[in-house]
Every structure is written in C-alpha cells, then in structure tokens.
C-alpha cells in the first residue's frame, strides 16, 4: 500500500451473521499465521484494495469514463 493518509470513511451495513463470519475469518487467519488479529476495518480495507488491484486497466478506464458521464441526481 502506498504511504497515504487515510481520510475518508465508508460505512456498510451487515447482518449479525456476516459480522460473525468476518470475525471468524480474522481470528482464523491470525491463528494460522501466528499473528495478532487485524481490526475489522483493516480487514475490510484489505478486501477493497485487493478488489481494486484485481481490476484490469481496461476495466478501470471504463469505470472512470462512465463515472464522468454520470449526471447529478436532481432533488
């Protein structure tokens, strides 16, 4: 990860079951690697970063192009 200041927050709503599953995954990874568990925030951040890195340059360009063409929502 590049050395940038983390300044934006995202909020997600999850079911109790999903939160429990995430916590189990985090704890299992920590036990498997003999490390301290990461925070849920760090775990989710890592998932998002992996997903963004996984995108091909063509997908990234396509997404960026479509975002520019979105019209603001009128009230």
N, CA, C, O and CB atoms as a CASP TS submission, in Angstrom:
PFRMAT TS
TARGET T0000
AUTHOR 0000-0000-0000
METHOD Language model
MODEL 1
PARENT N/A
ATOM      1  N   UNK     1       0.850  -1.184   0.000  1.00  0.00           N
ATOM      2  CA  UNK     1       0.000   0.000   0.000  1.00  0.00           C
ATOM      3  C   UNK     1       0.885   1.233   0.000  1.00  0.00           C
ATOM      4  O   UNK     1       1.889   1.301   0.710  1.00  0.00           O
ATOM      5  CB  UNK     1      -0.962   0.006   1.222  1.00  0.00           C
ATOM      6  N   UNK     2       0.491   2.207  -0.813  1.00  0.00           N
ATOM      7  CA  UNK     2       1.275   3.427  -0.823  1.00  0.00           C
ATOM      8  C   UNK     2       1.091   4.168   0.495  1.00  0.00           C
ATOM      9  O   UNK     2       0.095   3.980   1.194  1.00  0.00           O
ATOM     10  CB  UNK     2       0.879   4.320  -2.012  1.00  0.00           C
ATOM     11  N   UNK     3       2.046   4.999   0.818  1.00  0.00           N
ATOM     12  CA  UNK     3       2.038   5.694   2.099  1.00  0.00           C
ATOM     13  C   UNK     3       1.204   6.965   1.979  1.00  0.00           C
ATOM     14  O   UNK     3       1.746   8.054   1.792  1.00  0.00           O
ATOM     15  CB  UNK     3       3.480   6.024   2.560  1.00  0.00           C
ATOM     16  N   UNK     4      -0.120   6.820   2.087  1.00  0.00           N
ATOM     17  CA  UNK     4      -1.010   7.968   2.011  1.00  0.00           C
ATOM     18  C   UNK     4      -1.859   8.032   3.269  1.00  0.00           C
ATOM     19  O   UNK     4      -2.114   7.023   3.926  1.00  0.00           O
ATOM     20  CB  UNK     4      -1.902   7.895   0.753  1.00  0.00           C
ATOM     21  N   UNK     5      -2.284   9.234   3.580  1.00  0.00           N
ATOM     22  CA  UNK     5      -3.104   9.435   4.769  1.00  0.00           C
ATOM     23  C   UNK     5      -4.526   8.945   4.491  1.00  0.00           C
ATOM     24  O   UNK     5      -5.124   9.280   3.469  1.00  0.00           O
ATOM     25  CB  UNK     5      -3.107  10.932   5.196  1.00  0.00           C
ATOM     26  N   UNK     6      -5.047   8.153   5.412  1.00  0.00           N
ATOM     27  CA  UNK     6      -6.409   7.652   5.266  1.00  0.00           C
ATOM     28  C   UNK     6      -7.359   8.696   5.836  1.00  0.00           C
ATOM     29  O   UNK     6      -7.336   8.971   7.036  1.00  0.00           O
ATOM     30  CB  UNK     6      -6.591   6.269   5.981  1.00  0.00           C
ATOM     31  N   UNK     7      -8.200   9.282   4.973  1.00  0.00           N
ATOM     32  CA  UNK     7      -9.037  10.386   5.423  1.00  0.00           C
ATOM     33  C   UNK     7     -10.524  10.178   5.172  1.00  0.00           C
ATOM     34  O   UNK     7     -11.342  10.898   5.745  1.00  0.00           O
ATOM     35  CB  UNK     7      -8.601  11.639   4.756  1.00  0.00           C
ATOM     36  N   UNK     8     -10.892   9.236   4.351  1.00  0.00           N
ATOM     37  CA  UNK     8     -12.304   9.026   4.022  1.00  0.00           C
ATOM     38  C   UNK     8     -12.838   7.800   4.729  1.00  0.00           C
ATOM     39  O   UNK     8     -12.136   6.801   4.891  1.00  0.00           O
ATOM     40  CB  UNK     8     -12.495   8.886   2.508  1.00  0.00           C
ATOM     41  N   UNK     9     -14.090   7.888   5.148  1.00  0.00           N
ATOM     42  CA  UNK     9     -14.728   6.760   5.816  1.00  0.00           C
ATOM     43  C   UNK     9     -15.855   6.241   4.933  1.00  0.00           C
ATOM     44  O   UNK     9     -16.568   7.010   4.289  1.00  0.00           O
ATOM     45  CB  UNK     9     -15.264   7.167   7.220  1.00  0.00           C
ATOM     46  N   UNK    10     -15.996   4.930   4.918  1.00  0.00           N
ATOM     47  CA  UNK    10     -17.130   4.286   4.267  1.00  0.00           C
ATOM     48  C   UNK    10     -17.889   3.539   5.341  1.00  0.00           C
ATOM     49  O   UNK    10     -17.303   3.019   6.290  1.00  0.00           O
ATOM     50  CB  UNK    10     -16.677   3.326   3.108  1.00  0.00           C
ATOM     51  N   UNK    11     -19.187   3.491   5.182  1.00  0.00           N
ATOM     52  CA  UNK    11     -19.995   2.781   6.156  1.00  0.00           C
ATOM     53  C   UNK    11     -20.762   1.683   5.437  1.00  0.00           C
ATOM     54  O   UNK    11     -21.327   1.911   4.367  1.00  0.00           O
ATOM     55  CB  UNK    11     -20.960   3.744   6.899  1.00  0.00           C
ATOM     56  N   UNK    12     -20.780   0.503   6.020  1.00  0.00           N
ATOM     57  CA  UNK    12     -21.525  -0.609   5.445  1.00  0.00           C
ATOM     58  C   UNK    12     -22.446  -1.192   6.508  1.00  0.00           C
ATOM     59  O   UNK    12     -22.150  -1.151   7.703  1.00  0.00           O
ATOM     60  CB  UNK    12     -20.567  -1.696   4.887  1.00  0.00           C
ATOM     61  N   UNK    13     -23.538  -1.719   6.060  1.00  0.00           N
ATOM     62  CA  UNK    13     -24.463  -2.395   6.959  1.00  0.00           C
ATOM     63  C   UNK    13     -24.368  -3.887   6.697  1.00  0.00           C
ATOM     64  O   UNK    13     -24.489  -4.334   5.556  1.00  0.00           O
ATOM     65  CB  UNK    13     -25.925  -1.882   6.769  1.00  0.00           C
ATOM     66  N   UNK    14     -24.152  -4.648   7.745  1.00  0.00           N
ATOM     67  CA  UNK    14     -24.013  -6.093   7.640  1.00  0.00           C
ATOM     68  C   UNK    14     -24.953  -6.770   8.621  1.00  0.00           C
ATOM     69  O   UNK    14     -25.355  -6.185   9.626  1.00  0.00           O
ATOM     70  CB  UNK    14     -22.559  -6.525   7.898  1.00  0.00           C
ATOM     71  N   UNK    15     -25.292  -7.996   8.317  1.00  0.00           N
ATOM     72  CA  UNK    15     -26.095  -8.769   9.260  1.00  0.00           C
ATOM     73  C   UNK    15     -25.192  -9.257  10.384  1.00  0.00           C
ATOM     74  O   UNK    15     -23.968  -9.243  10.257  1.00  0.00           O
ATOM     75  CB  UNK    15     -26.801  -9.967   8.552  1.00  0.00           C
ATOM     76  N   UNK    16     -25.797  -9.686  11.476  1.00  0.00           N
ATOM     77  CA  UNK    16     -25.032 -10.251  12.589  1.00  0.00           C
ATOM     78  C   UNK    16     -24.231 -11.462  12.113  1.00  0.00           C
ATOM     79  O   UNK    16     -23.091 -11.665  12.529  1.00  0.00           O
ATOM     80  CB  UNK    16     -25.972 -10.648  13.756  1.00  0.00           C
ATOM     81  N   UNK    17     -24.832 -12.254  11.249  1.00  0.00           N
ATOM     82  CA  UNK    17     -24.156 -13.441  10.726  1.00  0.00           C
ATOM     83  C   UNK    17     -22.909 -13.053   9.934  1.00  0.00           C
ATOM     84  O   UNK    17     -21.860 -13.680  10.084  1.00  0.00           O
ATOM     85  CB  UNK    17     -25.112 -14.257   9.842  1.00  0.00           C
ATOM     86  N   UNK    18     -23.016 -12.030   9.098  1.00  0.00           N
ATOM     87  CA  UNK    18     -21.864 -11.585   8.308  1.00  0.00           C
ATOM     88  C   UNK    18     -20.748 -11.058   9.203  1.00  0.00           C
ATOM     89  O   UNK    18     -19.572 -11.326   8.960  1.00  0.00           O
ATOM     90  CB  UNK    18     -22.287 -10.504   7.311  1.00  0.00           C
ATOM     91  N   UNK    19     -21.115 -10.317  10.226  1.00  0.00           N
ATOM     92  CA  UNK    19     -20.112  -9.791  11.159  1.00  0.00           C
ATOM     93  C   UNK    19     -19.417 -10.947  11.872  1.00  0.00           C
ATOM     94  O   UNK    19     -18.197 -10.930  12.037  1.00  0.00           O
ATOM     95  CB  UNK    19     -20.764  -8.829  12.191  1.00  0.00           C
ATOM     96  N   UNK    20     -20.176 -11.936  12.288  1.00  0.00           N
ATOM     97  CA  UNK    20     -19.593 -13.115  12.945  1.00  0.00           C
ATOM     98  C   UNK    20     -18.652 -13.856  12.003  1.00  0.00           C
ATOM     99  O   UNK    20     -17.578 -14.301  12.407  1.00  0.00           O
ATOM    100  CB  UNK    20     -20.701 -14.065  13.433  1.00  0.00           C
ATOM    101  N   UNK    21     -19.064 -13.986  10.744  1.00  0.00           N
ATOM    102  CA  UNK    21     -18.212 -14.661   9.756  1.00  0.00           C
ATOM    103  C   UNK    21     -16.906 -13.902   9.549  1.00  0.00           C
ATOM    104  O   UNK    21     -15.838 -14.511   9.477  1.00  0.00           O
ATOM    105  CB  UNK    21     -18.954 -14.805   8.416  1.00  0.00           C
ATOM    106  N   UNK    22     -16.984 -12.587   9.455  1.00  0.00           N
ATOM    107  CA  UNK    22     -15.778 -11.776   9.281  1.00  0.00           C
ATOM    108  C   UNK    22     -14.853 -11.953  10.484  1.00  0.00           C
ATOM    109  O   UNK    22     -13.647 -12.140  10.323  1.00  0.00           O
ATOM    110  CB  UNK    22     -16.143 -10.280   9.094  1.00  0.00           C
ATOM    111  N   UNK    23     -15.413 -11.895  11.669  1.00  0.00           N
ATOM    112  CA  UNK    23     -14.602 -12.068  12.872  1.00  0.00           C
ATOM    113  C   UNK    23     -13.952 -13.450  12.919  1.00  0.00           C
ATOM    114  O   UNK    23     -12.800 -13.577  13.334  1.00  0.00           O
ATOM    115  CB  UNK    23     -15.457 -11.852  14.117  1.00  0.00           C
ATOM    116  N   UNK    24     -14.676 -14.476  12.502  1.00  0.00           N
ATOM    117  CA  UNK    24     -14.098 -15.830  12.467  1.00  0.00           C
ATOM    118  C   UNK    24     -12.949 -15.915  11.477  1.00  0.00           C
ATOM    119  O   UNK    24     -11.911 -16.512  11.766  1.00  0.00           O
ATOM    120  CB  UNK    24     -15.171 -16.863  12.105  1.00  0.00           C
ATOM    121  N   UNK    25     -13.138 -15.315  10.308  1.00  0.00           N
ATOM    122  CA  UNK    25     -12.077 -15.318   9.291  1.00  0.00           C
ATOM    123  C   UNK    25     -10.834 -14.609   9.827  1.00  0.00           C
ATOM    124  O   UNK    25      -9.715 -15.099   9.677  1.00  0.00           O
ATOM    125  CB  UNK    25     -12.566 -14.635   7.983  1.00  0.00           C
ATOM    126  N   UNK    26     -11.043 -13.459  10.447  1.00  0.00           N
ATOM    127  CA  UNK    26      -9.924 -12.682  11.001  1.00  0.00           C
ATOM    128  C   UNK    26      -9.185 -13.496  12.061  1.00  0.00           C
ATOM    129  O   UNK    26      -7.956 -13.562  12.051  1.00  0.00           O
ATOM    130  CB  UNK    26     -10.430 -11.348  11.606  1.00  0.00           C
ATOM    131  N   UNK    27      -9.928 -14.111  12.967  1.00  0.00           N
ATOM    132  CA  UNK    27      -9.300 -14.911  14.033  1.00  0.00           C
ATOM    133  C   UNK    27      -8.608 -16.147  13.474  1.00  0.00           C
ATOM    134  O   UNK    27      -7.508 -16.492  13.906  1.00  0.00           O
ATOM    135  CB  UNK    27     -10.345 -15.332  15.069  1.00  0.00           C
ATOM    136  N   UNK    28      -9.242 -16.814  12.522  1.00  0.00           N
ATOM    137  CA  UNK    28      -8.613 -17.995  11.919  1.00  0.00           C
ATOM    138  C   UNK    28      -7.313 -17.626  11.201  1.00  0.00           C
ATOM    139  O   UNK    28      -6.313 -18.334  11.319  1.00  0.00           O
ATOM    140  CB  UNK    28      -9.581 -18.672  10.935  1.00  0.00           C
ATOM    141  N   UNK    29      -7.329 -16.522  10.461  1.00  0.00           N
ATOM    142  CA  UNK    29      -6.109 -16.063   9.778  1.00  0.00           C
ATOM    143  C   UNK    29      -5.006 -15.765  10.789  1.00  0.00           C
ATOM    144  O   UNK    29      -3.847 -16.123  10.580  1.00  0.00           O
ATOM    145  CB  UNK    29      -6.401 -14.805   8.926  1.00  0.00           C
ATOM    146  N   UNK    30      -5.374 -15.110  11.880  1.00  0.00           N
ATOM    147  CA  UNK    30      -4.384 -14.766  12.904  1.00  0.00           C
ATOM    148  C   UNK    30      -3.785 -16.026  13.533  1.00  0.00           C
ATOM    149  O   UNK    30      -2.572 -16.111  13.722  1.00  0.00           O
ATOM    150  CB  UNK    30      -5.024 -13.885  13.992  1.00  0.00           C
ATOM    151  N   UNK    31      -4.630 -16.994  13.852  1.00  0.00           N
ATOM    152  CA  UNK    31      -4.132 -18.245  14.431  1.00  0.00           C
ATOM    153  C   UNK    31      -3.252 -19.001  13.444  1.00  0.00           C
ATOM    154  O   UNK    31      -2.203 -19.533  13.807  1.00  0.00           O
ATOM    155  CB  UNK    31      -5.300 -19.130  14.872  1.00  0.00           C
ATOM    156  N   UNK    32      -3.695 -19.038  12.197  1.00  0.00           N
ATOM    157  CA  UNK    32      -2.952 -19.746  11.156  1.00  0.00           C
ATOM    158  C   UNK    32      -1.559 -19.140  10.942  1.00  0.00           C
ATOM    159  O   UNK    32      -0.582 -19.859  10.734  1.00  0.00           O
ATOM    160  CB  UNK    32      -3.739 -19.724   9.843  1.00  0.00           C
ATOM    161  N   UNK    33      -1.488 -17.814  10.998  1.00  0.00           N
ATOM    162  CA  UNK    33      -0.228 -17.108  10.741  1.00  0.00           C
ATOM    163  C   UNK    33       0.528 -16.760  12.016  1.00  0.00           C
ATOM    164  O   UNK    33       1.585 -16.132  11.966  1.00  0.00           O
ATOM    165  CB  UNK    33      -0.496 -15.846   9.961  1.00  0.00           C
ATOM    166  N   UNK    34      -0.016 -17.170  13.155  1.00  0.00           N
ATOM    167  CA  UNK    34       0.585 -16.880  14.456  1.00  0.00           C
ATOM    168  C   UNK    34       0.867 -15.386  14.623  1.00  0.00           C
ATOM    169  O   UNK    34       1.953 -14.979  15.034  1.00  0.00           O
ATOM    170  CB  UNK    34       1.878 -17.677  14.629  1.00  0.00           C
ATOM    171  N   UNK    35      -0.152 -14.583  14.288  1.00  0.00           N
ATOM    172  CA  UNK    35      -0.063 -13.127  14.393  1.00  0.00           C
ATOM    173  C   UNK    35      -1.245 -12.606  15.191  1.00  0.00           C
ATOM    174  O   UNK    35      -2.202 -13.334  15.457  1.00  0.00           O
ATOM    175  CB  UNK    35      -0.018 -12.468  12.991  1.00  0.00           C
ATOM    176  N   UNK    36      -1.168 -11.348  15.566  1.00  0.00           N
ATOM    177  CA  UNK    36      -2.312 -10.703  16.221  1.00  0.00           C
ATOM    178  C   UNK    36      -3.417 -10.495  15.185  1.00  0.00           C
ATOM    179  O   UNK    36      -3.133 -10.230  14.017  1.00  0.00           O
ATOM    180  CB  UNK    36      -1.896  -9.337  16.876  1.00  0.00           C
ATOM    181  N   UNK    37      -4.663 -10.612  15.607  1.00  0.00           N
ATOM    182  CA  UNK    37      -5.759 -10.349  14.665  1.00  0.00           C
ATOM    183  C   UNK    37      -5.764  -8.885  14.230  1.00  0.00           C
ATOM    184  O   UNK    37      -5.473  -7.987  15.021  1.00  0.00           O
ATOM    185  CB  UNK    37      -7.117 -10.717  15.298  1.00  0.00           C
ATOM    186  N   UNK    38      -6.100  -8.663  12.967  1.00  0.00           N
ATOM    187  CA  UNK    38      -6.229  -7.292  12.469  1.00  0.00           C
ATOM    188  C   UNK    38      -7.617  -6.782  12.840  1.00  0.00           C
ATOM    189  O   UNK    38      -8.504  -7.571  13.166  1.00  0.00           O
ATOM    190  CB  UNK    38      -5.998  -7.219  10.914  1.00  0.00           C
ATOM    191  N   UNK    39      -7.801  -5.488  12.793  1.00  0.00           N
ATOM    192  CA  UNK    39      -9.117  -4.916  13.073  1.00  0.00           C
ATOM    193  C   UNK    39     -10.056  -5.227  11.905  1.00  0.00           C
ATOM    194  O   UNK    39      -9.610  -5.510  10.792  1.00  0.00           O
ATOM    195  CB  UNK    39      -9.019  -3.374  13.313  1.00  0.00           C
ATOM    196  N   UNK    40     -11.343  -5.170  12.174  1.00  0.00           N
ATOM    197  CA  UNK    40     -12.328  -5.384  11.107  1.00  0.00           C
ATOM    198  C   UNK    40     -12.122  -4.327  10.021  1.00  0.00           C
ATOM    199  O   UNK    40     -12.203  -4.633   8.831  1.00  0.00           O
ATOM    200  CB  UNK    40     -13.791  -5.325  11.670  1.00  0.00           C
ATOM    201  N   UNK    41     -11.861  -3.101  10.427  1.00  0.00           N
ATOM    202  CA  UNK    41     -11.625  -2.020   9.470  1.00  0.00           C
ATOM    203  C   UNK    41     -10.438  -2.339   8.552  1.00  0.00           C
ATOM    204  O   UNK    41     -10.530  -2.170   7.336  1.00  0.00           O
ATOM    205  CB  UNK    41     -11.376  -0.698  10.214  1.00  0.00           C
ATOM    206  N   UNK    42      -9.332  -2.798   9.132  1.00  0.00           N
ATOM    207  CA  UNK    42      -8.144  -3.140   8.335  1.00  0.00           C
ATOM    208  C   UNK    42      -8.443  -4.310   7.404  1.00  0.00           C
ATOM    209  O   UNK    42      -7.980  -4.333   6.263  1.00  0.00           O
ATOM    210  CB  UNK    42      -6.951  -3.486   9.255  1.00  0.00           C
ATOM    211  N   UNK    43      -9.212  -5.276   7.887  1.00  0.00           N
ATOM    212  CA  UNK    43      -9.567  -6.436   7.074  1.00  0.00           C
ATOM    213  C   UNK    43     -10.405  -6.013   5.867  1.00  0.00           C
ATOM    214  O   UNK    43     -10.127  -6.427   4.741  1.00  0.00           O
ATOM    215  CB  UNK    43     -10.333  -7.470   7.918  1.00  0.00           C
ATOM    216  N   UNK    44     -11.426  -5.192   6.101  1.00  0.00           N
ATOM    217  CA  UNK    44     -12.297  -4.714   5.021  1.00  0.00           C
ATOM    218  C   UNK    44     -11.506  -3.847   4.048  1.00  0.00           C
ATOM    219  O   UNK    44     -11.684  -3.954   2.834  1.00  0.00           O
ATOM    220  CB  UNK    44     -13.494  -3.920   5.595  1.00  0.00           C
ATOM    221  N   UNK    45     -10.625  -2.980   4.579  1.00  0.00           N
ATOM    222  CA  UNK    45      -9.774  -2.139   3.726  1.00  0.00           C
ATOM    223  C   UNK    45      -8.940  -3.008   2.794  1.00  0.00           C
ATOM    224  O   UNK    45      -8.810  -2.714   1.606  1.00  0.00           O
ATOM    225  CB  UNK    45      -8.852  -1.239   4.586  1.00  0.00           C
ATOM    226  N   UNK    46      -8.375  -4.085   3.345  1.00  0.00           N
ATOM    227  CA  UNK    46      -7.554  -5.004   2.546  1.00  0.00           C
ATOM    228  C   UNK    46      -8.396  -5.682   1.453  1.00  0.00           C
ATOM    229  O   UNK    46      -7.929  -5.836   0.324  1.00  0.00           O
ATOM    230  CB  UNK    46      -6.901  -6.076   3.459  1.00  0.00           C
ATOM    231  N   UNK    47      -9.620  -6.083   1.774  1.00  0.00           N
ATOM    232  CA  UNK    47     -10.508  -6.682   0.768  1.00  0.00           C
ATOM    233  C   UNK    47     -10.767  -5.709  -0.380  1.00  0.00           C
ATOM    234  O   UNK    47     -10.711  -6.083  -1.551  1.00  0.00           O
ATOM    235  CB  UNK    47     -11.844  -7.106   1.412  1.00  0.00           C
ATOM    236  N   UNK    48     -11.051  -4.462  -0.028  1.00  0.00           N
ATOM    237  CA  UNK    48     -11.340  -3.451  -1.052  1.00  0.00           C
ATOM    238  C   UNK    48     -10.104  -3.197  -1.908  1.00  0.00           C
ATOM    239  O   UNK    48     -10.203  -3.130  -3.133  1.00  0.00           O
ATOM    240  CB  UNK    48     -11.819  -2.132  -0.400  1.00  0.00           C
ATOM    241  N   UNK    49      -8.947  -3.057  -1.277  1.00  0.00           N
ATOM    242  CA  UNK    49      -7.709  -2.822  -2.028  1.00  0.00           C
ATOM    243  C   UNK    49      -7.410  -3.978  -2.973  1.00  0.00           C
ATOM    244  O   UNK    49      -7.003  -3.754  -4.112  1.00  0.00           O
ATOM    245  CB  UNK    49      -6.533  -2.615  -1.069  1.00  0.00           C
ATOM    246  N   UNK    50      -7.608  -5.206  -2.514  1.00  0.00           N
ATOM    247  CA  UNK    50      -7.386  -6.375  -3.374  1.00  0.00           C
ATOM    248  C   UNK    50      -8.331  -6.369  -4.565  1.00  0.00           C
ATOM    249  O   UNK    50      -7.929  -6.673  -5.688  1.00  0.00           O
ATOM    250  CB  UNK    50      -7.563  -7.670  -2.576  1.00  0.00           C
ATOM    251  N   UNK    51      -9.573  -6.028  -4.320  1.00  0.00           N
ATOM    252  CA  UNK    51     -10.554  -5.983  -5.408  1.00  0.00           C
ATOM    253  C   UNK    51     -10.188  -4.913  -6.428  1.00  0.00           C
ATOM    254  O   UNK    51     -10.299  -5.143  -7.633  1.00  0.00           O
ATOM    255  CB  UNK    51     -11.962  -5.721  -4.852  1.00  0.00           C
ATOM    256  N   UNK    52      -9.758  -3.755  -5.963  1.00  0.00           N
ATOM    257  CA  UNK    52      -9.372  -2.678  -6.877  1.00  0.00           C
ATOM    258  C   UNK    52      -8.132  -3.051  -7.686  1.00  0.00           C
ATOM    259  O   UNK    52      -8.053  -2.747  -8.876  1.00  0.00           O
ATOM    260  CB  UNK    52      -9.116  -1.385  -6.096  1.00  0.00           C
ATOM    261  N   UNK    53      -7.172  -3.702  -7.053  1.00  0.00           N
ATOM    262  CA  UNK    53      -5.951  -4.123  -7.756  1.00  0.00           C
ATOM    263  C   UNK    53      -6.239  -5.202  -8.781  1.00  0.00           C
ATOM    264  O   UNK    53      -5.534  -5.317  -9.784  1.00  0.00           O
ATOM    265  CB  UNK    53      -4.910  -4.625  -6.762  1.00  0.00           C
ATOM    266  N   UNK    54      -7.265  -5.988  -8.537  1.00  0.00           N
ATOM    267  CA  UNK    54      -7.614  -7.111  -9.393  1.00  0.00           C
ATOM    268  C   UNK    54      -8.193  -6.644 -10.729  1.00  0.00           C
ATOM    269  O   UNK    54      -8.158  -7.379 -11.716  1.00  0.00           O
ATOM    270  CB  UNK    54      -8.607  -8.019  -8.683  1.00  0.00           C
ATOM    271  N   UNK    55      -8.712  -5.453 -10.756  1.00  0.00           N
ATOM    272  CA  UNK    55      -9.324  -4.925 -11.981  1.00  0.00           C
ATOM    273  C   UNK    55      -8.270  -4.702 -13.053  1.00  0.00           C
ATOM    274  O   UNK    55      -7.154  -4.269 -12.765  1.00  0.00           O
ATOM    275  CB  UNK    55     -10.072  -3.612 -11.693  1.00  0.00           C
ATOM    276  N   UNK    56      -8.638  -5.002 -14.291  1.00  0.00           N
ATOM    277  CA  UNK    56      -7.714  -4.769 -15.397  1.00  0.00           C
ATOM    278  C   UNK    56      -7.684  -3.284 -15.716  1.00  0.00           C
ATOM    279  O   UNK    56      -8.613  -2.556 -15.366  1.00  0.00           O
ATOM    280  CB  UNK    56      -8.120  -5.591 -16.648  1.00  0.00           C
ATOM    281  N   UNK    57      -6.626  -2.824 -16.377  1.00  0.00           N
ATOM    282  CA  UNK    57      -6.575  -1.403 -16.770  1.00  0.00           C
ATOM    283  C   UNK    57      -7.778  -0.997 -17.624  1.00  0.00           C
ATOM    284  O   UNK    57      -8.263   0.129 -17.512  1.00  0.00           O
ATOM    285  CB  UNK    57      -5.282  -1.117 -17.538  1.00  0.00           C
ATOM    286  N   UNK    58      -8.263  -1.909 -18.481  1.00  0.00           N
ATOM    287  CA  UNK    58      -9.414  -1.609 -19.324  1.00  0.00           C
ATOM    288  C   UNK    58     -10.659  -1.383 -18.469  1.00  0.00           C
ATOM    289  O   UNK    58     -11.451  -0.479 -18.738  1.00  0.00           O
ATOM    290  CB  UNK    58      -9.655  -2.746 -20.331  1.00  0.00           C
ATOM    291  N   UNK    59     -10.825  -2.213 -17.436  1.00  0.00           N
ATOM    292  CA  UNK    59     -11.968  -2.053 -16.549  1.00  0.00           C
ATOM    293  C   UNK    59     -11.877  -0.724 -15.806  1.00  0.00           C
ATOM    294  O   UNK    59     -12.877  -0.023 -15.655  1.00  0.00           O
ATOM    295  CB  UNK    59     -12.050  -3.225 -15.553  1.00  0.00           C
ATOM    296  N   UNK    60     -10.686  -0.382 -15.346  1.00  0.00           N
ATOM    297  CA  UNK    60     -10.504   0.863 -14.612  1.00  0.00           C
ATOM    298  C   UNK    60     -10.821   2.060 -15.496  1.00  0.00           C
ATOM    299  O   UNK    60     -11.462   3.009 -15.044  1.00  0.00           O
ATOM    300  CB  UNK    60      -9.074   0.964 -14.074  1.00  0.00           C
ATOM    301  N   UNK    61     -10.383   2.029 -16.749  1.00  0.00           N
ATOM    302  CA  UNK    61     -10.639   3.116 -17.687  1.00  0.00           C
ATOM    303  C   UNK    61     -12.133   3.214 -17.975  1.00  0.00           C
ATOM    304  O   UNK    61     -12.692   4.310 -18.009  1.00  0.00           O
ATOM    305  CB  UNK    61      -9.848   2.908 -18.995  1.00  0.00           C
ATOM    306  N   UNK    62     -12.776   2.075 -18.182  1.00  0.00           N
ATOM    307  CA  UNK    62     -14.209   2.031 -18.459  1.00  0.00           C
ATOM    308  C   UNK    62     -14.994   2.615 -17.294  1.00  0.00           C
ATOM    309  O   UNK    62     -15.909   3.413 -17.498  1.00  0.00           O
ATOM    310  CB  UNK    62     -14.664   0.591 -18.737  1.00  0.00           C
ATOM    311  N   UNK    63     -14.642   2.224 -16.077  1.00  0.00           N
ATOM    312  CA  UNK    63     -15.326   2.721 -14.882  1.00  0.00           C
ATOM    313  C   UNK    63     -15.131   4.225 -14.756  1.00  0.00           C
ATOM    314  O   UNK    63     -16.084   4.961 -14.496  1.00  0.00           O
ATOM    315  CB  UNK    63     -14.809   2.004 -13.614  1.00  0.00           C
ATOM    316  N   UNK    64     -13.887   4.685 -14.941  1.00  0.00           N
ATOM    317  CA  UNK    64     -13.588   6.114 -14.827  1.00  0.00           C
ATOM    318  C   UNK    64     -14.379   6.906 -15.872  1.00  0.00           C
ATOM    319  O   UNK    64     -14.921   7.969 -15.567  1.00  0.00           O
ATOM    320  CB  UNK    64     -12.068   6.369 -14.995  1.00  0.00           C
ATOM    321  N   UNK    65     -14.446   6.392 -17.096  1.00  0.00           N
ATOM    322  CA  UNK    65     -15.172   7.063 -18.180  1.00  0.00           C
ATOM    323  C   UNK    65     -16.662   7.159 -17.844  1.00  0.00           C
ATOM    324  O   UNK    65     -17.274   8.210 -18.036  1.00  0.00           O
ATOM    325  CB  UNK    65     -14.971   6.309 -19.518  1.00  0.00           C
ATOM    326  N   UNK    66     -17.244   6.072 -17.346  1.00  0.00           N
ATOM    327  CA  UNK    66     -18.669   6.075 -17.004  1.00  0.00           C
ATOM    328  C   UNK    66     -18.970   6.994 -15.827  1.00  0.00           C
ATOM    329  O   UNK    66     -20.031   7.617 -15.791  1.00  0.00           O
ATOM    330  CB  UNK    66     -19.135   4.663 -16.685  1.00  0.00           C
ATOM    331  N   UNK    67     -18.067   7.088 -14.874  1.00  0.00           N
ATOM    332  CA  UNK    67     -18.279   7.989 -13.740  1.00  0.00           C
ATOM    333  C   UNK    67     -18.345   9.444 -14.200  1.00  0.00           C
ATOM    334  O   UNK    67     -19.136  10.232 -13.681  1.00  0.00           O
ATOM    335  CB  UNK    67     -17.160   7.813 -12.702  1.00  0.00           C
ATOM    336  N   UNK    68     -17.510   9.793 -15.173  1.00  0.00           N
ATOM    337  CA  UNK    68     -17.517  11.162 -15.694  1.00  0.00           C
ATOM    338  C   UNK    68     -18.828  11.502 -16.377  1.00  0.00           C
ATOM    339  O   UNK    68     -19.252  12.657 -16.390  1.00  0.00           O
ATOM    340  CB  UNK    68     -16.370  11.361 -16.666  1.00  0.00           C
ATOM    341  N   UNK    69     -19.474  10.478 -16.950  1.00  0.00           N
ATOM    342  CA  UNK    69     -20.709  10.703 -17.700  1.00  0.00           C
ATOM    343  C   UNK    69     -21.968  10.665 -16.839  1.00  0.00           C
ATOM    344  O   UNK    69     -23.066  10.906 -17.340  1.00  0.00           O
ATOM    345  CB  UNK    69     -20.826   9.682 -18.785  1.00  0.00           C
ATOM    346  N   UNK    70     -21.821  10.366 -15.553  1.00  0.00           N
ATOM    347  CA  UNK    70     -22.995  10.337 -14.673  1.00  0.00           C
ATOM    348  C   UNK    70     -23.507  11.756 -14.462  1.00  0.00           C
ATOM    349  O   UNK    70     -22.737  12.699 -14.279  1.00  0.00           O
ATOM    350  CB  UNK    70     -22.654   9.672 -13.306  1.00  0.00           C
ATOM    351  N   UNK    71     -24.801  11.873 -14.493  1.00  0.00           N
ATOM    352  CA  UNK    71     -25.407  13.179 -14.246  1.00  0.00           C
ATOM    353  C   UNK    71     -25.775  13.268 -12.780  1.00  0.00           C
ATOM    354  O   UNK    71     -26.185  12.273 -12.183  1.00  0.00           O
ATOM    355  CB  UNK    71     -26.655  13.408 -15.148  1.00  0.00           C
ATOM    356  N   UNK    72     -25.633  14.460 -12.184  1.00  0.00           N
ATOM    357  CA  UNK    72     -26.019  14.616 -10.778  1.00  0.00           C
ATOM    358  C   UNK    72     -27.508  14.310 -10.594  1.00  0.00           C
ATOM    359  O   UNK    72     -28.339  14.595 -11.456  1.00  0.00           O
ATOM    360  CB  UNK    72     -25.700  16.049 -10.282  1.00  0.00           C
ATOM    361  N   UNK    73     -27.799  13.738  -9.471  1.00  0.00           N
ATOM    362  CA  UNK    73     -29.180  13.396  -9.129  1.00  0.00           C
ATOM    363  C   UNK    73     -29.927  14.675  -8.798  1.00  0.00           C
ATOM    364  O   UNK    73     -29.468  15.465  -7.973  1.00  0.00           O
ATOM    365  CB  UNK    73     -29.239  12.393  -7.937  1.00  0.00           C
ATOM    366  N   UNK    74     -31.075  14.888  -9.434  1.00  0.00           N
ATOM    367  CA  UNK    74     -31.858  16.091  -9.129  1.00  0.00           C
ATOM    368  C   UNK    74     -32.837  15.786  -8.010  1.00  0.00           C
ATOM    369  O   UNK    74     -33.394  14.691  -7.940  1.00  0.00           O
ATOM    370  CB  UNK    74     -32.612  16.602 -10.385  1.00  0.00           C
ATOM    371  N   UNK    75     -33.044  16.768  -7.130  1.00  0.00           N
ATOM    372  CA  UNK    75     -33.912  16.573  -5.961  1.00  0.00           C
ATOM    373  C   UNK    75     -35.369  16.753  -6.317  1.00  0.00           C
ATOM    374  O   UNK    75     -36.235  16.624  -5.452  1.00  0.00           O
ATOM    375  CB  UNK    75     -33.535  17.537  -4.848  1.00  0.00           C
TER
END
